[in-house]
Amino acid sequence: MITFDHVSVTYAGAPAPSLHDVTLEIPEGELVLVVGPTGSGKSTLLRTINGLVPHFSGGTLSGRVTVDGLDTARHRPRDLATVVGLVEQNPSVTFVTDVVEDEVAYGMETMGLDPTAIRRRVEETLDLFGLTPLRGRPLGTLSGGQQQRAAIAALFAAGPRVLVLDEPTSALDPVAAEEVLASLHRIVHDLGVTVVLAEHRLERVVHHADRVVLVDGGHSSELLDPAEAMLRSQIYPPVVGLSRLAGWAPTPLSIRDARRRASALRERLVEASSPSVPELRVVGPATALELSDLRVVRAGRIVIDELDLTLATGSVTTLMGRNGAGKSTLLGAIAAQHPVARGRVRLGASSVDPHAVAPRERVRVVGLVPQQPELLLYAETVAAECVTADADFGAQPGATATLLHRISGGIDPTQHPRDLSEGQRLELALAVILAGSPEVLLLDEPTRGLDYGAKHRLGEVLSALAEAGTTILLATHDVELAAEVADRVVILADGELVTDGPAREVLSASPAFAPQVTKVMLPQTWLTVAEVAEAIGRSA
Amino acid sequence: MQLRPRLLHPAAWWLWGLGLATAASRTTNPVVLLLVIGVCIVVVTERRDPATANPLWGFLVIGAVIIAFRVVMTILLGNGVHGETVLFTLPRVPLPEWASGIRLGGPVTLESLLYAVYDGLRLTAVLACLGAANALASPRRLLRYLPATLYDVGTAVVVGLTFAPQLVTDARAVRSARTLRGHQGTGVRETARLAVPVLETAFERSLGLAASMESRGYGRTVRASSRDRRLASGLALVGLLGVLGGLYGLLDASAGGALGLPLLAVGAALAAASLVVGASRERRSGHRRDRWRWPETVTATAGAVPAFVLVVGSVQSWEGIIATPSPGLPPLPLPVVAAVLLAAVPAWLTPRPREEHR
């Protein structure tokens, strides 16, 4: 269906090719997963399939890419639209129309399908992706996950034979991600559509894949069997980590397979003593954040209502809940980005009301890293950004640069912030916010687009900060990150608090929010591979 | 009367709005103009599309500003209308010889003020009609009915219409992000600092959108040669220009109605020709086109009647159509009042708009 024949891509002015001599043949009806660290050339590989590279991006492509017999060198992306659909990383910028239903119909309209056929396919697609209740909604008012589903639906409706997706589930809550993947699974199995997708959250997708391609530094492997690929890959989901630890072969990819093999490991861990009593971080008095009877209204709609919450100084709390549950709004209200309609917000040791003080003082008590970290970045270079941040927060000259160095693995200071990878951009924004040394640090969906390495580093940074006395509240869908760093998990639904408790308890009790290791090891409540490894080490 | 809730065909609302605007542009009678504004408010309150913002109030505010501006300018500079009733006298500022045509200060008469108010009110009424049409059927929905040959032009306009509000949203997001870095986010220097990130975001968005449109088949030719497309597009553009010119001629009395009607007719004919040429060769299809049924006809007629009555009235110079700026209300021609009130009928005789989805 798709063939790559010695394909290399070099962008204009780039010192090295982004793709290097890739030869691949993807058969029809397969679900192929492209795996690789950030900046490895995954996105470039995906975008060569419909010809956006090089027709749209510029650069030089040598070799040949053919899709369904059409050479992308001779067919422009718009002519390939009937064959290939491409869902981009950030769906909100790709919408052409303004209402869900029109967006779904758009592709078919450009193809000149018959109106009755359009009508039928629109209805089918809306049902398939669960968008029927949202059909009349303006796209701008949808939550991130709903937007992602609308974008995939719009592409799928046009009936392409190949669907290419760049990180389709990274913005979604676990349940919504499962829904999207289930519908992808269905269109692969029932309708024979070929799907190529790149995703960092392997724990969500790898067991759906028929084949895996590993990409690193522009080099790609051939099509591999998923289990074999996971054995070789540098990045792998927790279940594979557990399998490597326990030496299972062949590598299980799904929870079900892993559970079948895990009984021996479980027995061993029972004997190993019961260290599953969490060694909770020593946590201070519950005064770092106090919300009482909070109500937040946005655009005439009550998003948060009757919310009471207190956080202990130096604790790490994750705020979870499905897309559109009000997580971002809550963080925004705490950081005084949105007005509070009713109730009380008090922050820090001296009980500051963030809505009553000037921004200059507010940054001392609360810092928020927004969902789009680039909103915080204005300067031309990373170095200049650090210097302005020092000035903004009245910090010692060089303080931000030092922080950045500690947080990140080393970012080239002459780069433009917008040219950084998603993970590096987050690290820069985090360094900027930390320059104000806020007592309470809020992070909104920080793991979007981060690979396992960057995520692990973020986890370490957050733990170190909490130990130094910063109170952290982070909204995330990423249960694995929550398992790694959180003391406490708060689950929000429809603007109300539904669950609140120690991380281990909440995460292991909820089917949607349980991390992979917990699912494999139940009824024992291990959260991470590292914990299990430590326990085995102790028992040995 | 039980009608299934649906949105009325956007063209019907725009015909209604343009008809009422034509009527309003032909009179300076303040009572008639206020009636027109009232009719707009009533119809919008009853039948506006809940999925989009209501721009009517914005239009009315602009109208109020226009009236206030004209009144202030009249007080300061006069407007050439001389009257008997001097309200008060401003000290006159002597101007040099070469500016003798301009007067600054001096007596302010009731008549000149009334003239300014009536004239401003006329503009406000026209704006109210356009605002009402906007609120009842967003121009984007109307654009979907562009001839098939102009499909891509229509999409480009829709994208453009989306761009400006998004710029505002971006600016707001960047501004509130500024407060996260301890800045107030207000003031001239702050605004200048917002420009770069906002433009960067807008630029990235445009590139993303362009890539997405490209990969979704925007601009591809569907079973038509490029020559046919050019012919049809040319005809359609010239036709639309003709229609616009004709409408202008009809609306603006000074351009002469004589030119207006024929131009409108020729333009409409050309546009129709392009539709035929385009449709026969290009099979661009649309999803869920609203159909034209009797409520649409009622609505369009309700707009056409006042336009017709007032054009006839102004040509035959009925008393009270052009209000003389003198103290006391001008006479009210009954047929005119009846015709304007008739324009409010669509507030009840049309189906309710779709429910708001939440």
Chai-1 contact restraints between the chains, C-beta under 6 A:
chainA,res_idxA,chainB,res_idxB,connection_type,confidence,min_distance_angstrom,max_distance_angstrom,comment,restraint_id
A,N50,B,S215,contact,1.0,0.0,6.0,A-B,restraint_1
A,L52,B,A211,contact,1.0,0.0,6.0,A-B,restraint_2
A,L52,B,S215,contact,1.0,0.0,6.0,A-B,restraint_3
A,F56,B,A211,contact,1.0,0.0,6.0,A-B,restraint_4
A,F56,B,E214,contact,1.0,0.0,6.0,A-B,restraint_5
A,P77,B,E214,contact,1.0,0.0,6.0,A-B,restraint_6
A,P77,B,S215,contact,1.0,0.0,6.0,A-B,restraint_7
A,R78,B,E214,contact,1.0,0.0,6.0,A-B,restraint_8
A,R78,B,G217,contact,1.0,0.0,6.0,A-B,restraint_9
A,R78,B,G219,contact,1.0,0.0,6.0,A-B,restraint_10
A,R78,B,R220,contact,1.0,0.0,6.0,A-B,restraint_11
A,A81,B,R216,contact,1.0,0.0,6.0,A-B,restraint_12
A,A81,B,G217,contact,1.0,0.0,6.0,A-B,restraint_13
A,L86,B,S215,contact,1.0,0.0,6.0,A-B,restraint_14
A,V93,B,R205,contact,1.0,0.0,6.0,A-B,restraint_15
A,V93,B,G208,contact,1.0,0.0,6.0,A-B,restraint_16
A,V93,B,L209,contact,1.0,0.0,6.0,A-B,restraint_17
A,T94,B,G208,contact,1.0,0.0,6.0,A-B,restraint_18
A,T94,B,S212,contact,1.0,0.0,6.0,A-B,restraint_19
A,V96,B,M213,contact,1.0,0.0,6.0,A-B,restraint_20
A,A105,B,H287,contact,1.0,0.0,6.0,A-B,restraint_21
A,G107,B,R216,contact,1.0,0.0,6.0,A-B,restraint_22
A,T110,B,G217,contact,1.0,0.0,6.0,A-B,restraint_23
A,M111,B,G217,contact,1.0,0.0,6.0,A-B,restraint_24
A,G112,B,V222,contact,1.0,0.0,6.0,A-B,restraint_25
A,G112,B,R283,contact,1.0,0.0,6.0,A-B,restraint_26
A,G112,B,R284,contact,1.0,0.0,6.0,A-B,restraint_27
A,G112,B,S285,contact,1.0,0.0,6.0,A-B,restraint_28
A,L113,B,S285,contact,1.0,0.0,6.0,A-B,restraint_29
A,P115,B,S285,contact,1.0,0.0,6.0,A-B,restraint_30
A,I118,B,H287,contact,1.0,0.0,6.0,A-B,restraint_31
A,G136,B,A51,contact,1.0,0.0,6.0,A-B,restraint_32
A,G136,B,H357,contact,1.0,0.0,6.0,A-B,restraint_33
A,R137,B,H357,contact,1.0,0.0,6.0,A-B,restraint_34
A,Q337,B,S176,contact,1.0,0.0,6.0,A-B,restraint_35
A,P359,B,T179,contact,1.0,0.0,6.0,A-B,restraint_36
A,P359,B,G182,contact,1.0,0.0,6.0,A-B,restraint_37
A,P359,B,Q184,contact,1.0,0.0,6.0,A-B,restraint_38
A,R360,B,G182,contact,1.0,0.0,6.0,A-B,restraint_39
A,V363,B,G182,contact,1.0,0.0,6.0,A-B,restraint_40
A,L368,B,L180,contact,1.0,0.0,6.0,A-B,restraint_41
A,L375,B,A173,contact,1.0,0.0,6.0,A-B,restraint_42
A,L375,B,V174,contact,1.0,0.0,6.0,A-B,restraint_43
A,L375,B,A177,contact,1.0,0.0,6.0,A-B,restraint_44
A,L376,B,A177,contact,1.0,0.0,6.0,A-B,restraint_45
A,Y378,B,P197,contact,1.0,0.0,6.0,A-B,restraint_46
A,D392,B,R181,contact,1.0,0.0,6.0,A-B,restraint_47
A,D392,B,G182,contact,1.0,0.0,6.0,A-B,restraint_48
